[in-house]
């Protein structure tokens, strides 16, 4: 076989597969997603009074004592930077991770000195993506007294709000109960 007899079918196959996999498939999948799940396909954006305040899928950087705090972000330049998604890749025995966790525990204790409850793992460890918008119900409950005190609200009212914002596992089976920090803080701001 000569090179010319192989080159033409190879180029035709390459062009056909490029059009099929690189153009047609993404157009069909994107169009189907936008038709069937328009909110999710647009990034699950959250708007309040028409103003964009965030996304259900990406954590926010809350530091104010009046708000619930999410998981620490492992993104490099700025917290919750979607362009720099990724974990810290520090193993559980890495001294840098141990020191970071100790510093985060100390910061939580300093923000709420009367709270002697054990600190849950998620408010002191970053997620694999560094963008996690959720915390565990235990992490939300841990922060109730601080948020209630900072806002001058009854603890039971803030605790009830946390319970109302717990998202249950899909079909009751897949995943764990979680609390979306942005949604919880928006509900808190609406009190």
FIBAKOL-796148 format. One record per residue (C-alpha): residue in three letters; x negated, y negated, z; residue number from 1. Coordinates in steps of 0.001 Angstrom, whole numbers, plus 500000, padded with zeros to 6 digits. Layout:
FIBAKOL-796148
R  code       u       v       w  pos
R   ALA       X       Y       Z  NUM
...
END
This chain:
FIBAKOL-796148
R  code       u       v       w  pos
R   UNK  500000  500000  500000    1
R   UNK  498757  496560  499178    2
R   UNK  499049  493492  501419    3
R   UNK  501631  491766  499236    4
R   UNK  504099  494650  499464    5
R   UNK  503937  494530  503273    6
R   UNK  503809  490749  503696    7
R   UNK  507174  489908  502139    8
R   UNK  509324  492360  504195    9
R   UNK  507403  491360  507308   10
R   UNK  508126  487653  506775   11
R   UNK  511789  488341  505947   12
R   UNK  512194  490452  509083   13
R   UNK  510399  487809  511168   14
R   UNK  512681  485048  509834   15
R   UNK  515819  487150  510321   16
R   UNK  514924  488056  513902   17
R   UNK  513976  484448  514665   18
R   UNK  517377  483263  513454   19
R   UNK  519205  486052  515263   20
R   UNK  517389  485989  518602   21
R   UNK  516127  482413  518621   22
R   UNK  519180  480599  517247   23
R   UNK  522364  482684  516935   24
R   UNK  522159  484505  520282   25
R   UNK  521458  481350  522377   26
R   UNK  524245  479456  520579   27
R   UNK  526757  482259  521208   28
R   UNK  525750  482719  524864   29
R   UNK  525730  478971  525565   30
R   UNK  529049  478434  523796   31
R   UNK  530662  481345  525631   32
R   UNK  529357  480119  528985   33
R   UNK  530568  476576  528349   34
R   UNK  533995  477832  527297   35
R   UNK  534453  480378  530099   36
R   UNK  532583  478616  532933   37
R   UNK  532238  474912  532031   38
R   UNK  531345  473693  535546   39
R   UNK  528702  476359  536122   40
R   UNK  527243  475986  532617   41
R   UNK  526805  472271  533280   42
R   UNK  524738  472975  536413   43
R   UNK  527470  473149  539084   44
R   UNK  527155  469406  539585   45
R   UNK  528834  467846  542600   46
R   UNK  530455  464444  542183   47
R   UNK  532028  462234  544829   48
R   UNK  534258  459440  543549   49
R   UNK  532779  459978  540087   50
R   UNK  529191  459586  541303   51
R   UNK  526742  462472  540987   52
R   UNK  525469  463491  544434   53
R   UNK  523766  466809  543669   54
R   UNK  524278  470377  542584   55
R   UNK  525629  473435  544352   56
R   UNK  522583  475302  543038   57
R   UNK  519674  473113  544191   58
R   UNK  518904  472112  547757   59
R   UNK  518795  468503  548884   60
R   UNK  516249  466815  551129   61
R   UNK  518200  465903  554282   62
R   UNK  516136  464564  557200   63
R   UNK  518654  462343  558957   64
R   UNK  519723  463683  562361   65
R   UNK  523324  462981  561298   66
R   UNK  523149  465699  558633   67
R   UNK  522478  469401  558556   68
R   UNK  519039  470269  557248   69
R   UNK  518401  472925  554629   70
R   UNK  515527  475284  554154   71
R   UNK  512111  473727  553655   72
R   UNK  511194  473269  550019   73
R   UNK  508042  474925  548708   74
R   UNK  507872  472686  545650   75
R   UNK  504609  470794  545463   76
R   UNK  505021  467100  544661   77
R   UNK  508448  466291  546029   78
R   UNK  510979  468398  547910   79
R   UNK  513515  470322  545820   80
R   UNK  511886  469380  542526   81
R   UNK  513496  471707  539996   82
R   UNK  510571  471264  537617   83
R   UNK  508175  472680  540213   84
R   UNK  510247  475636  541379   85
R   UNK  508294  478350  543082   86
R   UNK  507443  479766  546451   87
R   UNK  504340  479012  548455   88
R   UNK  503084  482567  547865   89
R   UNK  501717  482687  551392   90
R   UNK  501907  486095  553003   91
R   UNK  503277  486636  556508   92
R   UNK  499792  486904  557992   93
R   UNK  498384  483870  556189   94
R   UNK  497201  481304  558776   95
R   UNK  498515  478411  556648   96
R   UNK  502040  479884  556710   97
R   UNK  501831  480571  560441   98
R   UNK  500787  476950  561088   99
R   UNK  503491  475572  558779  100
R   UNK  506170  477607  560567  101
R   UNK  504869  476496  563978  102
R   UNK  505009  472853  562827  103
R   UNK  508558  473279  561523  104
R   UNK  509692  474911  564770  105
R   UNK  508098  472042  566717  106
R   UNK  509904  469498  564511  107
R   UNK  513259  471234  565087  108
R   UNK  512619  471353  568844  109
R   UNK  511621  467660  568870  110
R   UNK  514790  466689  566977  111
R   UNK  516960  468576  569486  112
R   UNK  514973  468977  572728  113
R   UNK  517916  470357  574694  114
R   UNK  518399  473259  572300  115
R   UNK  516700  476319  573786  116
R   UNK  518276  478850  571405  117
R   UNK  515925  480914  569246  118
R   UNK  515167  479172  565955  119
R   UNK  516534  481150  562970  120
R   UNK  514021  482049  560271  121
R   UNK  515533  480141  557346  122
R   UNK  515112  476560  558651  123
R   UNK  511373  477170  559080  124
R   UNK  510577  479241  555969  125
R   UNK  510971  478281  552323  126
R   UNK  512826  480476  549857  127
R   UNK  511202  482184  546891  128
R   UNK  512240  479382  544528  129
R   UNK  511723  476552  547005  130
R   UNK  515113  475194  545912  131
R   UNK  517593  477190  547998  132
R   UNK  520776  475151  548659  133
R   UNK  522011  477542  551359  134
R   UNK  521241  478294  554965  135
R   UNK  522503  481123  557104  136
R   UNK  525480  480563  559395  137
R   UNK  523030  481007  562309  138
R   UNK  520865  478148  561004  139
R   UNK  523925  475910  560660  140
R   UNK  525165  476820  564136  141
R   UNK  521702  476086  565544  142
R   UNK  522025  472482  564327  143
R   UNK  525592  471792  565500  144
R   UNK  524709  470109  568815  145
R   UNK  522137  467765  567207  146
R   UNK  524501  466692  564434  147
R   UNK  527442  466243  566817  148
R   UNK  525347  464139  569188  149
R   UNK  523922  461989  566354  150
R   UNK  527417  461326  565012  151
R   UNK  529170  460960  568334  152
R   UNK  531521  463830  567495  153
R   UNK  532754  466660  569709  154
R   UNK  530593  469759  569351  155
R   UNK  533632  471985  568778  156
R   UNK  534764  469819  565842  157
R   UNK  531372  470099  564123  158
R   UNK  531205  473824  564927  159
R   UNK  534656  474322  563364  160
R   UNK  533466  472510  560242  161
R   UNK  530517  474895  559980  162
R   UNK  532837  477892  560269  163
R   UNK  535107  476462  557541  164
R   UNK  532118  476109  555193  165
R   UNK  530764  479640  555483  166
R   UNK  530839  481290  552066  167
R   UNK  531515  485008  552339  168
R   UNK  529750  487654  550216  169
R   UNK  531106  488139  546711  170
R   UNK  533956  490676  546858  171
R   UNK  533046  491081  550519  172
R   UNK  530130  493307  549509  173
R   UNK  527425  491535  547531  174
R   UNK  525160  489108  549360  175
R   UNK  525344  487672  552844  176
R   UNK  527413  484893  554374  177
R   UNK  525802  481513  553629  178
R   UNK  526487  477821  554084  179
R   UNK  525881  475371  551237  180
R   UNK  524136  472463  552984  181
R   UNK  525267  469796  550490  182
R   UNK  528921  470891  550718  183
R   UNK  528739  471023  554523  184
R   UNK  527218  467528  554723  185
R   UNK  529818  466127  552335  186
R   UNK  532587  467631  554482  187
R   UNK  530884  466132  557529  188
R   UNK  530725  462707  555876  189
R   UNK  534460  462960  555158  190
R   UNK  535359  463372  558840  191
END
